[in-house]
Amino acid sequence: MHTQYNTEMSANDIDVDVFISEIENRPALWDMRYDLYSDRSAKTKAWEEVCLMFVPDFEKMTIKEKNTAGK
């Protein structure tokens, strides 16, 4: 049986300062001068790391649920 996860999030659900810090720690997500900025695999990995920290049960979600989490 498939478990449905709530993928709805709001700014109230996370510490925005910590979230920004985690994004800043991953230049592949934001720094166009960074070698891995154009590497889709590196960006995906970086976003997955962030999601694991901020999205409850992210590792248990289906691919479809992961793709909509945080939108």
Backbone bond lengths (Angstrom), bond angles and torsions (degrees), N, CA, C in turn:
res aa  C-N    CA-C-N  psi(-1)  N-CA   C-N-CA  omega(-1)  CA-C   N-CA-C  phi
1 M - - - 1.456 - - 1.523 109.13 -
2 H 1.285 116.80 142.91 1.460 124.36 -177.24 1.529 110.09 -93.46
3 T 1.322 117.20 130.04 1.458 121.85 178.66 1.514 109.08 -93.01
4 Q 1.309 117.04 130.68 1.456 121.67 177.84 1.526 109.41 -88.07
5 Y 1.312 117.31 127.13 1.450 122.21 178.61 1.514 110.29 -104.81
6 N 1.306 114.94 144.96 1.450 120.61 175.45 1.520 108.02 -79.04
7 T 1.319 116.54 114.30 1.458 120.27 -178.79 1.522 111.58 -101.32
8 E 1.322 117.36 6.82 1.450 121.10 178.26 1.523 109.97 -78.56
9 M 1.315 116.53 126.90 1.456 121.28 178.38 1.517 108.42 -131.97
10 S 1.303 115.72 155.85 1.452 120.41 173.67 1.518 108.14 -134.83
11 A 1.309 115.95 168.13 1.463 120.23 179.88 1.520 111.19 -59.99
12 N 1.330 117.90 -23.81 1.464 121.49 179.74 1.523 112.43 -73.06
13 D 1.329 116.93 -16.01 1.448 121.22 -177.08 1.526 113.60 -82.86
14 I 1.327 117.24 -16.11 1.462 120.29 -176.85 1.523 110.55 -131.65
15 D 1.313 115.55 159.52 1.458 121.66 172.85 1.532 106.37 -83.17
16 V 1.320 116.16 107.22 1.462 121.70 -174.08 1.526 111.43 -60.29
17 D 1.315 118.09 -38.18 1.464 120.43 179.73 1.531 111.32 -63.80
18 V 1.305 116.61 -40.85 1.469 120.53 178.03 1.526 109.67 -68.17
19 F 1.325 116.48 -41.20 1.457 120.44 178.62 1.531 110.56 -59.63
20 I 1.309 116.95 -48.65 1.470 121.01 179.12 1.518 110.61 -60.74
21 S 1.310 117.10 -41.79 1.456 121.20 178.33 1.530 111.22 -60.19
22 E 1.311 116.74 -42.31 1.470 120.44 179.83 1.524 111.13 -66.48
23 I 1.312 117.74 -37.25 1.469 121.05 176.04 1.530 109.34 -65.53
24 E 1.325 116.49 -44.90 1.468 120.33 179.34 1.526 111.85 -61.23
25 N 1.328 117.39 -29.86 1.461 121.66 178.61 1.527 112.69 -73.76
26 R 1.323 116.92 -5.55 1.458 122.17 -178.52 1.527 109.79 -125.49
27 P 1.329 116.80 80.66 1.467 120.38 -175.13 1.528 114.52 -61.35
28 A 1.312 118.44 -18.58 1.468 119.98 176.53 1.527 110.88 -61.28
29 L 1.330 117.33 -20.64 1.461 121.55 -179.29 1.521 113.72 -85.64
30 W 1.334 117.15 -22.09 1.463 116.99 -170.95 1.532 115.80 -139.75
31 D 1.316 119.55 -21.46 1.470 121.55 -172.85 1.526 110.52 -96.51
32 M 1.314 116.05 103.67 1.460 121.12 -177.54 1.533 112.91 -62.20
33 R 1.323 117.63 -19.93 1.469 121.15 179.41 1.524 111.67 -83.83
34 Y 1.297 117.81 -13.26 1.465 123.44 -178.07 1.528 109.77 -73.41
35 D 1.325 116.69 135.59 1.464 121.38 -176.83 1.528 113.19 -54.94
36 L 1.316 117.79 -38.21 1.460 121.04 -176.27 1.525 114.08 -87.90
37 Y 1.324 117.19 3.36 1.460 120.34 179.75 1.532 110.93 -58.75
38 S 1.306 117.38 -37.13 1.466 122.00 -178.66 1.520 113.22 -87.97
39 D 1.302 117.16 -0.89 1.465 122.25 -177.88 1.524 109.46 -89.77
40 R 1.323 116.29 105.63 1.467 121.34 -176.92 1.532 111.68 -59.21
41 S 1.311 116.75 -37.94 1.460 121.27 179.64 1.531 111.08 -63.98
42 A 1.326 116.60 -42.40 1.466 120.98 179.05 1.524 110.86 -65.23
43 K 1.326 116.92 -39.94 1.464 120.56 178.25 1.522 110.92 -65.32
44 T 1.319 116.31 -43.69 1.459 120.12 179.19 1.517 110.66 -60.58
45 K 1.318 116.60 -44.98 1.464 120.96 179.04 1.529 110.76 -61.51
46 A 1.322 117.10 -43.60 1.465 120.97 -179.97 1.525 110.77 -63.08
47 W 1.337 117.27 -44.36 1.467 119.93 178.68 1.518 111.39 -64.68
48 E 1.329 117.33 -37.73 1.463 119.88 177.67 1.527 110.97 -63.25
49 E 1.327 117.22 -39.66 1.469 121.05 177.00 1.525 110.54 -60.19
50 V 1.321 116.06 -44.31 1.467 120.53 -179.96 1.530 109.89 -65.97
51 C 1.300 116.77 -45.37 1.469 120.36 -179.30 1.522 112.12 -62.14
52 L 1.321 116.93 -37.77 1.467 119.52 177.67 1.522 111.48 -60.66
53 M 1.318 116.37 -29.36 1.462 121.00 -179.60 1.529 112.13 -80.93
54 F 1.324 117.70 -32.55 1.460 120.49 -169.01 1.522 116.09 -115.38
55 V 1.317 118.11 -17.50 1.466 120.71 -178.09 1.529 108.42 -105.50
56 P 1.318 117.28 113.80 1.469 120.26 -179.58 1.532 111.59 -56.09
57 D 1.316 115.96 133.63 1.467 123.21 176.64 1.530 113.65 58.86
58 F 1.314 117.34 26.99 1.468 121.25 -179.23 1.523 111.53 -54.95
59 E 1.318 117.21 -40.62 1.462 120.39 -176.91 1.534 112.66 -67.18
60 K 1.324 117.52 -17.91 1.467 121.63 -179.54 1.527 112.70 -95.16
61 M 1.314 117.47 -6.36 1.462 121.28 -176.02 1.522 111.53 -76.74
62 T 1.321 114.60 154.85 1.458 120.16 172.09 1.524 108.49 -72.44
63 I 1.310 116.79 168.00 1.466 120.14 178.02 1.524 110.50 -60.15
64 K 1.324 116.74 -41.79 1.466 120.62 179.56 1.539 110.75 -61.05
65 E 1.330 116.47 -44.05 1.470 120.66 179.35 1.520 110.60 -65.32
66 K 1.330 117.17 -39.95 1.470 120.41 178.39 1.516 111.11 -63.04
67 N 1.325 116.11 -39.29 1.455 119.76 -179.16 1.517 113.69 -67.52
68 T 1.331 117.19 -23.69 1.460 119.71 179.75 1.525 112.52 -101.46
69 A 1.321 117.62 -10.58 1.481 120.87 -179.13 1.524 109.87 -62.76
70 G 1.311 115.01 130.72 1.461 120.00 175.11 1.507 115.16 84.03
71 K 1.324 118.21 -1.92 1.477 119.75 179.77 1.501 109.95 -78.05
